[in-house]
Amino acid sequence: MSVAFSKFFLVAAIAGLFGLASTPASAQFMRMSPEERAKILKDSLGLDSAQTVKVTAILTESQGQMRDAFQSGGGDRESMRDTMTKITAKTDSKIEAVLTKEQGVKYEAMKKNRRPMGGGGMGRPRGNN
């Protein structure tokens, strides 16, 4: 696989974290750093500065895990989707642990708007949604 495709897949998977892949601004979001994505959460959820620092660290770690998983995936798309889904779930749990109850409710709503990873393209049906 080419490096350009690898980077695209990594960024697309991370963009799926916040459901922004289906919005018109998805191209911009997909190029954002963990800091920029944390700022979106700060603005959307009303995070304080300590929460923003923690969320940035979580997103940075997640990005590294996804990059490593993709590079070692060996081209097995099903396995890669499973791995990315697990990383996303762990990232969500870590972020949720940082949030207040009210912020958690907003975050849950954001997660429901996520575009599912994998499937969907080129006339293929998406997952079990």
BELGIMO-V614349 format. One record per residue. PSI is psi in degrees with one decimal (* if undefined). OMEGA is omega in radians with two decimals (999 if undefined). D_LAST is the distance of its C-alpha to the last C-alpha in whole Angstrom. Layout:
psi=PSI omega=OMEGA d_last=D_LAST
psi=PSI omega=OMEGA d_last=D_LAST
This chain:
psi=144.8 omega=-3.13 d_last=29
psi=158.0 omega=3.12 d_last=31
psi=-39.1 omega=-3.14 d_last=31
psi=-42.9 omega=3.12 d_last=29
psi=-40.1 omega=3.12 d_last=26
psi=-46.1 omega=3.13 d_last=26
psi=-41.5 omega=3.14 d_last=27
psi=-46.2 omega=-3.11 d_last=24
psi=-43.1 omega=3.13 d_last=21
psi=-48.5 omega=-3.11 d_last=22
psi=-39.2 omega=3.12 d_last=22
psi=-40.5 omega=3.12 d_last=19
psi=-42.5 omega=3.13 d_last=17
psi=-39.4 omega=3.11 d_last=19
psi=-33.4 omega=3.10 d_last=18
psi=-22.2 omega=3.12 d_last=15
psi=-33.4 omega=-3.03 d_last=16
psi=12.5 omega=3.05 d_last=17
psi=15.0 omega=-3.09 d_last=14
psi=-3.1 omega=-3.13 d_last=17
psi=-20.8 omega=-3.12 d_last=16
psi=5.5 omega=3.13 d_last=15
psi=160.3 omega=3.12 d_last=18
psi=-24.1 omega=-3.12 d_last=21
psi=11.4 omega=-3.03 d_last=23
psi=-37.2 omega=-3.14 d_last=21
psi=-40.7 omega=3.10 d_last=23
psi=-44.0 omega=-3.11 d_last=26
psi=-38.7 omega=-3.08 d_last=23
psi=-20.1 omega=3.13 d_last=23
psi=3.7 omega=-3.07 d_last=27
psi=148.4 omega=3.06 d_last=27
psi=167.1 omega=3.04 d_last=29
psi=-35.0 omega=3.11 d_last=28
psi=-41.3 omega=3.13 d_last=30
psi=-39.3 omega=3.10 d_last=29
psi=-37.4 omega=3.09 d_last=25
psi=-35.6 omega=3.10 d_last=27
psi=-37.8 omega=3.08 d_last=29
psi=-44.4 omega=3.11 d_last=26
psi=-38.6 omega=3.11 d_last=25
psi=-47.0 omega=-3.11 d_last=28
psi=-39.5 omega=-3.09 d_last=28
psi=-36.4 omega=-3.03 d_last=25
psi=-9.1 omega=-3.11 d_last=26
psi=41.6 omega=3.13 d_last=29
psi=145.1 omega=3.01 d_last=30
psi=177.2 omega=-3.04 d_last=34
psi=-38.1 omega=3.13 d_last=35
psi=-42.1 omega=3.11 d_last=35
psi=-40.7 omega=-3.12 d_last=31
psi=-41.2 omega=3.10 d_last=31
psi=-44.3 omega=3.14 d_last=33
psi=-44.4 omega=-3.14 d_last=31
psi=-39.6 omega=3.10 d_last=28
psi=-43.9 omega=3.12 d_last=29
psi=-41.0 omega=3.12 d_last=30
psi=-46.2 omega=-3.13 d_last=27
psi=-35.9 omega=3.10 d_last=25
psi=-44.6 omega=3.11 d_last=28
psi=-44.7 omega=-3.14 d_last=28
psi=-42.7 omega=3.13 d_last=24
psi=-43.6 omega=3.11 d_last=25
psi=-41.4 omega=3.12 d_last=28
psi=-41.8 omega=3.13 d_last=26
psi=-40.8 omega=3.11 d_last=23
psi=-47.3 omega=3.14 d_last=26
psi=-43.2 omega=3.14 d_last=28
psi=-41.4 omega=-3.12 d_last=25
psi=-42.4 omega=-3.11 d_last=24
psi=-27.9 omega=-3.14 d_last=28
psi=6.1 omega=-3.05 d_last=28
psi=-22.9 omega=3.10 d_last=25
psi=17.1 omega=3.07 d_last=27
psi=2.8 omega=3.11 d_last=25
psi=99.4 omega=-3.02 d_last=22
psi=-39.7 omega=-3.13 d_last=19
psi=-45.6 omega=3.11 d_last=17
psi=-40.7 omega=-3.14 d_last=19
psi=-42.4 omega=3.13 d_last=19
psi=-42.3 omega=3.11 d_last=15
psi=-44.3 omega=3.13 d_last=16
psi=-45.5 omega=-3.14 d_last=19
psi=-37.8 omega=3.11 d_last=17
psi=-41.5 omega=3.11 d_last=15
psi=-42.4 omega=3.11 d_last=17
psi=-42.6 omega=3.12 d_last=20
psi=-43.0 omega=3.14 d_last=17
psi=-42.0 omega=3.11 d_last=17
psi=-40.7 omega=3.12 d_last=21
psi=-44.6 omega=3.10 d_last=21
psi=-46.6 omega=-3.13 d_last=19
psi=-42.2 omega=3.14 d_last=21
psi=-42.1 omega=3.12 d_last=24
psi=-44.4 omega=-3.13 d_last=24
psi=-32.6 omega=3.13 d_last=23
psi=-21.3 omega=-3.13 d_last=26
psi=-20.6 omega=-2.99 d_last=28
psi=155.2 omega=2.96 d_last=27
psi=171.7 omega=3.13 d_last=28
psi=-45.0 omega=-3.12 d_last=27
psi=-41.3 omega=3.10 d_last=26
psi=-36.3 omega=3.12 d_last=25
psi=-38.5 omega=3.11 d_last=22
psi=-44.1 omega=3.12 d_last=21
psi=-40.5 omega=-3.14 d_last=21
psi=-40.5 omega=3.09 d_last=19
psi=-41.3 omega=3.11 d_last=16
psi=-40.0 omega=3.10 d_last=16
psi=-41.1 omega=-3.13 d_last=16
psi=-35.9 omega=-3.14 d_last=13
psi=-24.3 omega=3.14 d_last=11
psi=1.4 omega=-3.13 d_last=12
psi=146.6 omega=3.00 d_last=11
psi=131.6 omega=-3.12 d_last=10
psi=145.3 omega=3.09 d_last=8
psi=143.5 omega=3.07 d_last=11
psi=173.2 omega=3.14 d_last=12
psi=-173.4 omega=2.97 d_last=11
psi=-42.8 omega=-2.99 d_last=11
psi=160.6 omega=2.99 d_last=14
psi=41.4 omega=3.06 d_last=17
psi=0.7 omega=3.14 d_last=16
psi=145.6 omega=3.10 d_last=13
psi=151.8 omega=3.05 d_last=10
psi=177.5 omega=-3.12 d_last=7
psi=-153.0 omega=-3.05 d_last=6
psi=51.8 omega=3.14 d_last=4
psi=* omega=999 d_last=0
